[in-house]
Each structure stands twice: as C-alpha cells, then as structure tokens.
Amino acid sequence: MRILVTGGCGFIGSNFIRFVLEQNSSDVLINFDKLTYAGNPANLADVEKIYGGGRYHFCLGDIADREHVLAALEEYKPDAVINFAAESHVDRSIHDAMPFINTNIVGTQVLLQACFDLGIQRFVQISTDEVYGSLGPEGKFTEQTPLDPRSPYSASKASADFLASAFWHTHGFPVVITRCSNNYGPYQFPEKLIPFMFRQAVNNEALPVYGDGLNVRDWIHVKDHCRGVWLALTKGAPGAVYNFGGDAERSNIEVVRRILQIMGKSEDLIRYVKDRPGHDRRYAMDFSLAARELGFAPEHSFEQGLAETVKWYQDNSEWLDTIVSGAYLEFINQWYTKRERL
C-alpha cells in the first residue's frame, strides 16, 4: 500500500511513519509536511537514512494549498491518505485562532476535495477527544456523544470532522474519523504537558500547573494510538468514527508529581498558576467500538509508558534542546511563567 501521511514530521505523524515502516515490509510512506514550528525533520532522520528514496519519501507542502496537494497526489499516487496535519495546541489557539482555522478547517477541506477528485481509495481524518467538550465526574465519551468544542482548537477540529463526515454522506467518499485521548511518548514537541514539565524539571525551574491541577485527561501512548490508526485504515468501516484511549485517567497534578518522582526532583518546583480560559474539566474515552470492530486495545500502562518516555527525553536531551527556539521560549513565558500565582 502507498500511504500519504500529512504532518508526518510532527509528533504523532512521525511515530506513525516509523510504526508502519517497522511493522510492514512493503508499504510505502509519503510524508507531506509544511514544516511549521512543531514539524521537525530530525524526528525522522533515522528513517530517512534507512528508507529514504525507497519506502519513504518526503514532500514539502501545505494542505491548505490545492496546487501543493494535487501535485503530491499526482506524483506519488497513494492508495490512502491519513491527515495528521494540524495546529494542535489549545493555548496557541486562544492567543490566535487564525492558523487553526486555516490548517485544520481550510486545509482539511482542500485535502478532502483533492482526494475525492483524484479517486483516493481511503481517507483517515485524525481528530481528538476535545471535540466532545467536557465531562463531569462520571461517564465516558462514546462515538455518539454530541460534539461540544470549548476552545478555538477543538472547534476547528470539530469543523474538520463535520467536513470529513459530509464527504462520506454526500459523495460516498470512504472517510474514517479517529478520535484519541492525550498522546504521550518520544518526539513530542515541548509545549505539551509531559515534555514541557520534564524540561522545566531538568533545569530546576518552576513547573506551572493550571488552576487546582485536578483537570483529568485519559492518556494513551503514541505507539498504541499509531496501532489504532493502522487498524482504522485497514479495517475501519467507511463513514465510521472510532475512539481510541489508553484507559489511563489521571489528573494533571498526578502526572506532574509522577514526573518529578521519576526524575528524583522535589515537588517544591510545582507552582499553581491562573487557569486558562475554557479549561475542560475531564476527558475519558470509551473505545469499546474500536475493540469490537478493529481489535484495538492499549498495550502500554501509563506508569510504564511515562517512565519510558521520561527516560527517552533524558537519553535524547540534545534533540530536545535543538528544537527549543527563542520564539518558543517567548511563548512559554507569556502563557505559563508570567501567569498570576494563585
């Protein structure tokens, strides 16, 4: 199978490319990426050396540019397209929603239309649990849960989901939508909770925790998510939505404390800061449909996965340091370290 992956230099996309190349002996991966701040070619440096020019190809392009998309599809003639490309950080969307609208909504529409026009056989839209909104203390999101996005980021992803679903219902275009809980693992850009807190702790700097720290997320190891996406691609029913989760609900403060424990650091580094606007209280995923229809089940426990992830960042400190730019540090200062202490 020839698979075009958008956003393949990002965290989840790069892990998916590596997963498929290592698990299957014949599939060809085309990585279509704009190389924004979170798209790091170093994530796939080893893949390029081993598979470059054969089973792996890189193509620079923007999913919101129809000419770029059509050129890539016509050149590489993929059997399937998986859309990982997205602006994904909630805090950034609060600061400026326009890049999220352009990439997540316009880009998805351009990609869907081009794939439909050229007769692509399979399209997988990668979404998020955040489109469902916020849960109370009980219950889990199912695929039938009404969408209720609360941030510009989640609103843009919900919009993309509606577009993808419309292409199935209107045109019969074989779209599958996947929604997953919080990913963690190697190669994650350090604006996200786990690598960010790791980097702060390494430097003995304050670990800022929003609000009371009791916001709950379900955590899934990126390799488990990648396996779920592969199952959705190869086994999913056209037009279907599949939830993926790690069966690992943890409050933010639990995660931060566990990172400090693994690193042998003091909890005195924790600093509670003013909560962010529209901060959803709890997410939890019911992935029983994916279990029944696809055979999906997470293989990583959170405790094991987190310890392995922290060790990966410890062993790859040079990778982490090289991707932290001045612009990123300025953003972090604005959104974390300068917030009001509670």
C-alpha positions as CSV (number, residue, x, y, z in Angstrom):
1,M,0.0,0.0,0.0
2,R,1.1,3.5,-0.8
3,I,0.1,5.9,2.1
4,L,0.4,9.7,2.0
5,V,0.7,11.0,5.6
6,T,0.2,14.7,6.1
7,G,2.1,16.3,9.1
8,G,4.5,13.4,9.1
9,C,7.3,15.4,10.8
10,G,5.1,16.1,13.8
11,F,4.9,14.1,17.0
12,I,2.2,11.6,16.1
13,G,2.8,11.6,12.4
14,S,6.5,10.7,12.7
15,N,5.7,7.9,15.2
16,F,3.1,6.5,12.8
17,I,5.5,6.6,9.8
18,R,8.1,4.7,11.9
19,F,5.5,2.3,13.2
20,V,4.3,1.3,9.7
21,L,7.8,1.0,8.2
22,E,9.0,-1.2,11.0
23,Q,5.8,-3.4,11.2
24,N,5.3,-3.9,7.5
25,S,7.8,-4.9,4.8
26,S,6.2,-3.5,1.7
27,D,4.2,-0.3,2.4
28,V,5.5,3.0,1.0
29,L,5.1,6.2,3.1
30,I,5.0,9.7,1.6
31,N,5.4,12.4,4.2
32,F,3.7,15.6,3.1
33,D,4.6,18.3,5.7
34,K,4.7,22.1,5.8
35,L,7.4,22.1,8.4
36,T,5.9,24.5,10.9
37,Y,7.5,25.1,14.3
38,A,6.4,21.6,15.5
39,G,7.3,19.8,12.3
40,N,10.8,18.6,13.0
41,P,12.7,16.7,10.2
42,A,15.1,15.4,13.0
43,N,12.1,13.2,14.1
44,L,12.7,11.1,11.1
45,A,16.4,11.4,10.5
46,D,17.0,7.7,11.0
47,V,14.0,6.8,8.8
48,E,15.4,8.9,6.0
49,K,18.8,7.1,6.2
50,I,17.2,3.6,6.2
51,Y,14.2,4.0,3.9
52,G,14.8,7.3,2.0
53,G,14.1,7.1,-1.7
54,G,12.6,3.7,-1.4
55,R,9.8,3.1,1.1
56,Y,10.0,6.6,2.4
57,H,9.6,9.9,0.6
58,F,9.4,13.5,1.9
59,C,7.4,16.1,0.1
60,L,7.3,19.8,1.3
61,G,3.8,21.2,1.1
62,D,0.8,22.9,2.7
63,I,-2.5,21.0,2.9
64,A,-4.3,24.4,2.6
65,D,-2.7,24.9,-0.9
66,R,-4.6,22.9,-3.5
67,E,-1.8,23.1,-6.0
68,H,0.7,21.6,-3.5
69,V,-1.8,18.8,-2.6
70,L,-2.7,17.9,-6.2
71,A,1.0,17.8,-7.2
72,A,1.8,15.4,-4.4
73,L,-1.2,13.2,-5.1
74,E,-0.5,13.0,-8.8
75,E,3.2,12.4,-8.4
76,Y,3.1,9.7,-5.7
77,K,-0.4,8.2,-6.5
78,P,-1.2,7.0,-2.9
79,D,-3.8,4.4,-2.2
80,A,-4.7,6.1,1.1
81,V,-4.3,9.5,2.8
82,I,-4.0,10.0,6.6
83,N,-4.5,13.5,7.7
84,F,-2.3,14.1,10.8
85,A,-1.5,17.7,9.8
86,A,-3.0,20.2,12.4
87,E,-2.3,23.1,14.6
88,S,-2.9,21.4,17.9
89,H,-2.0,23.5,21.0
90,V,-5.0,24.9,22.9
91,D,-3.1,27.8,24.4
92,R,-1.9,28.9,21.0
93,S,-5.5,28.8,19.6
94,I,-6.6,31.1,22.5
95,H,-3.8,33.5,21.6
96,D,-4.6,33.4,17.8
97,A,-7.2,31.2,16.2
98,M,-6.5,32.0,12.6
99,P,-3.7,29.5,11.9
100,F,-6.1,26.8,13.3
101,I,-8.8,27.8,11.0
102,N,-6.5,27.8,8.0
103,T,-4.8,24.5,8.6
104,N,-7.5,22.5,10.5
105,I,-10.5,23.6,8.6
106,V,-9.5,25.0,5.2
107,G,-6.6,22.5,4.9
108,T,-8.9,19.6,5.6
109,Q,-11.4,20.8,3.0
110,V,-8.7,21.2,0.4
111,L,-7.3,17.8,1.1
112,L,-10.7,16.1,1.1
113,Q,-11.7,17.7,-2.2
114,A,-8.4,16.9,-3.9
115,C,-8.5,13.2,-2.7
116,F,-12.1,12.9,-3.8
117,D,-11.4,14.4,-7.2
118,L,-8.5,12.0,-7.8
119,G,-10.3,8.9,-6.6
120,I,-8.2,8.1,-3.5
121,Q,-9.4,4.8,-2.1
122,R,-9.2,5.6,1.6
123,F,-9.0,8.7,3.8
124,V,-8.4,8.8,7.6
125,Q,-9.1,12.0,9.4
126,I,-7.2,12.2,12.8
127,S,-9.2,14.0,15.4
128,T,-9.3,14.5,19.1
129,D,-11.4,13.8,22.2
130,E,-11.5,17.6,22.8
131,V,-14.3,17.9,20.2
132,Y,-16.7,16.3,22.7
133,G,-16.3,19.1,25.2
134,S,-16.1,18.4,29.0
135,L,-17.3,15.6,31.2
136,G,-18.4,15.6,34.7
137,P,-17.1,13.2,37.3
138,E,-18.8,10.2,35.7
139,G,-19.1,8.7,32.3
140,K,-17.0,8.5,29.1
141,F,-17.2,9.8,25.6
142,T,-18.6,7.5,23.0
143,E,-18.8,7.9,19.3
144,Q,-22.4,9.1,19.7
145,T,-21.6,11.8,22.2
146,P,-22.7,15.2,20.7
147,L,-19.8,17.4,19.7
148,D,-19.4,20.4,22.1
149,P,-16.0,22.0,21.5
150,R,-14.9,24.6,24.0
151,S,-11.7,26.1,22.6
152,P,-10.8,27.5,19.2
153,Y,-8.6,24.5,18.7
154,S,-11.3,21.9,19.4
155,A,-13.8,24.0,17.4
156,S,-11.5,23.8,14.4
157,K,-11.1,20.0,14.8
158,A,-14.8,19.5,15.1
159,S,-15.3,21.5,12.0
160,A,-12.9,19.3,10.1
161,D,-14.7,16.2,11.4
162,F,-18.0,17.6,10.1
163,L,-16.4,18.2,6.7
164,A,-15.0,14.7,6.6
165,S,-18.3,13.2,7.5
166,A,-20.1,15.3,4.9
167,F,-17.8,13.9,2.2
168,W,-18.9,10.4,3.2
169,H,-22.6,11.2,3.4
170,T,-22.7,13.5,0.3
171,H,-20.2,11.8,-2.0
172,G,-19.8,8.3,-0.6
173,F,-16.1,9.1,-0.2
174,P,-14.5,6.4,2.0
175,V,-13.6,8.5,5.1
176,V,-12.8,7.1,8.5
177,I,-12.5,9.5,11.5
178,T,-10.5,8.6,14.6
179,R,-10.6,10.5,17.9
180,C,-8.0,9.8,20.6
181,S,-7.2,10.9,24.1
182,N,-4.0,12.7,25.2
183,N,-0.9,11.3,23.5
184,Y,2.5,11.0,25.1
185,G,5.8,9.4,24.1
186,P,9.0,10.2,22.2
187,Y,9.4,13.1,19.9
188,Q,6.6,15.2,21.4
189,F,7.2,19.0,21.0
190,P,7.9,20.5,24.4
191,E,4.8,22.8,24.6
192,K,2.8,19.8,25.6
193,L,2.4,18.9,29.3
194,I,4.8,15.9,29.7
195,P,7.9,17.1,27.8
196,F,7.3,20.7,29.0
197,M,7.3,19.6,32.6
198,F,10.3,17.4,32.0
199,R,12.3,20.3,30.6
200,Q,11.3,22.6,33.4
201,A,12.4,20.0,36.0
202,V,15.7,19.3,34.3
203,N,16.5,23.0,34.5
204,N,15.2,23.2,38.1
205,E,12.7,25.8,37.0
206,A,9.1,26.2,38.2
207,L,6.5,23.7,37.0
208,P,3.4,25.8,36.3
209,V,0.1,23.9,36.8
210,Y,-3.1,25.4,35.7
211,G,-5.8,26.1,38.3
212,D,-6.1,23.4,41.1
213,G,-4.4,20.8,38.9
214,L,-7.4,18.5,39.1
215,N,-8.4,18.6,35.4
216,V,-8.4,15.0,34.3
217,R,-7.2,13.5,31.0
218,D,-7.1,10.0,29.6
219,W,-3.5,9.3,28.4
220,I,-2.6,7.0,25.5
221,H,0.9,6.1,24.5
222,V,1.6,7.3,21.0
223,K,2.5,3.7,19.8
224,D,-0.9,2.5,20.9
225,H,-2.5,5.4,19.0
226,C,-0.5,4.5,15.9
227,R,-1.6,0.9,16.1
228,G,-5.2,2.2,16.4
229,V,-4.9,4.4,13.3
230,W,-3.4,1.5,11.3
231,L,-6.4,-0.7,12.3
232,A,-8.8,2.1,11.3
233,L,-7.1,2.4,8.0
234,T,-7.1,-1.3,7.2
235,K,-10.3,-2.5,9.0
236,G,-12.5,0.5,9.7
237,A,-15.9,0.8,8.1
238,P,-16.3,3.8,5.6
239,G,-18.0,6.7,7.3
240,A,-17.3,5.3,10.8
241,V,-15.9,7.2,13.8
242,Y,-13.6,5.3,16.2
243,N,-12.5,6.4,19.7
244,F,-9.0,5.4,21.0
245,G,-8.0,5.8,24.6
246,G,-5.4,4.5,27.0
247,D,-7.7,3.5,29.9
248,A,-5.5,5.8,32.0
249,E,-7.3,8.7,33.6
250,R,-5.0,10.9,35.6
251,S,-5.3,14.5,36.9
252,N,-2.7,16.9,35.7
253,I,-1.2,17.3,39.1
254,E,-0.8,13.5,39.4
255,V,1.1,13.4,36.1
256,V,3.3,16.3,37.2
257,R,4.1,14.7,40.5
258,R,4.9,11.4,38.9
259,I,7.3,13.0,36.5
260,L,9.1,14.6,39.5
261,Q,9.2,11.3,41.3
262,I,10.8,9.5,38.3
263,M,13.4,12.3,38.0
264,G,14.1,12.4,41.7
265,K,13.0,16.1,41.9
266,S,11.3,17.9,44.7
267,E,7.6,18.8,44.5
268,D,8.6,22.3,45.7
269,L,9.1,23.1,42.0
270,I,5.4,22.9,41.4
271,R,3.7,26.4,41.1
272,Y,-0.1,26.7,40.6
273,V,-1.0,29.5,38.1
274,K,-4.2,31.1,37.0
275,D,-6.3,28.7,35.0
276,R,-6.6,29.1,31.2
277,P,-9.9,30.2,29.7
278,G,-12.4,27.5,28.9
279,H,-10.3,24.7,30.5
280,D,-12.3,21.5,30.2
281,R,-12.5,19.6,33.4
282,R,-12.4,16.0,32.4
283,Y,-12.0,13.7,29.4
284,A,-12.4,10.0,29.3
285,M,-12.8,7.7,26.2
286,D,-15.0,4.7,25.7
287,F,-13.1,2.7,23.0
288,S,-15.3,-0.4,23.1
289,L,-16.4,0.1,19.5
290,A,-12.8,0.1,18.3
291,A,-12.2,-3.0,20.5
292,R,-15.1,-4.9,18.9
293,E,-14.7,-3.9,15.3
294,L,-10.9,-3.4,15.0
295,G,-9.5,-5.5,17.8
296,F,-7.9,-2.4,19.4
297,A,-6.6,-2.5,23.0
298,P,-3.9,-0.3,24.6
299,E,-0.7,-2.2,25.4
300,H,1.1,0.4,27.5
301,S,0.3,1.0,31.1
302,F,0.6,4.7,32.0
303,E,3.2,4.1,34.7
304,Q,5.4,2.0,32.4
305,G,4.9,4.3,29.4
306,L,5.6,7.5,31.4
307,A,8.8,6.1,32.9
308,E,10.0,5.0,29.4
309,T,9.0,8.5,28.0
310,V,11.0,10.3,30.7
311,K,14.0,8.1,30.0
312,W,13.7,8.8,26.3
313,Y,13.9,12.5,26.9
314,Q,16.8,12.0,29.3
315,D,18.6,10.0,26.7
316,N,17.8,12.5,23.9
317,S,18.5,15.8,25.6
318,E,20.3,17.1,22.5
319,W,17.2,16.5,20.4
320,L,15.1,18.4,22.9
321,D,17.5,21.3,23.2
322,T,17.9,21.8,19.4
323,I,14.1,22.2,18.8
324,V,13.5,24.8,21.5
325,S,13.7,28.1,19.7
326,G,13.7,31.6,21.0
327,A,10.1,32.1,19.7
328,Y,9.0,29.1,21.7
329,L,10.6,30.3,24.9
330,E,8.9,33.7,24.4
331,F,5.6,31.9,24.0
332,I,6.1,29.8,27.2
333,N,7.0,32.9,29.2
334,Q,3.8,34.5,28.0
335,W,1.5,31.6,28.7
336,Y,3.0,29.9,31.7
337,T,5.7,31.5,33.8
338,K,4.2,35.0,33.8
339,R,0.7,34.0,34.8
340,E,-0.6,35.1,38.2
341,R,0.3,32.9,41.1
342,L,-2.8,31.5,42.9
